[in-house]
Amino acid sequence: MRRLAVSGGRRRRIRPATARRSGVALRRKVRELRRLVPGGEGAPARSLLVRTADYIVRLKARVELLRALSALYDELPLPAGAAAGV
């Protein structure tokens, strides 16, 4: 069986050793995602990608919230008697 890859509109033949290496690399990356994404340990690969996308959105929202809270606290006046620079 011949495998073809499309790159920039051109087709090229994939060598079996190259396909095997890329398959190993892909499995390693999926295993790493399963470790990083909450609830990803038992999820099938397709579901894992959806969970990963959702997790990224939640992390971005958390970062935005923390930045907003940090800015809010930066604007608060220091209490009387508070040490400067602490």
C-alpha positions, 0 to 999 in steps of 0.5 A, a space after each residue: 500500500 502506498 501512502 501519499 502526503 499532500 504538501 503545498 498542493 503537491 503529492 509525495 510518497 511517504 516512506 514506511 520508515 518515515 510514516 512509522 516515525 511520525 506515528 511514534 511521535 504522534 502517539 508520544 504527543 497524544 500520551 503527553 496531552 493525556 497527562 496534561 489535560 484534566 480528564 484526558 487519561 481515559 479519553 479517546 484521541 478525538 475526545 482528547 482534542 476537544 477536551 484540550 481545546 476546552 482546557 485552553 479556553 478555560 486557562 485563558 479565561 483564568 489568566 484574564 481573571 487573574 490579570 484583572 484582579 492583579 490590576 484591581 489590587 494594584 489600584 487599592 490604597 495601602 492601609 495605614 501603617 503598612 510597610 512600604 515595598 512589602 
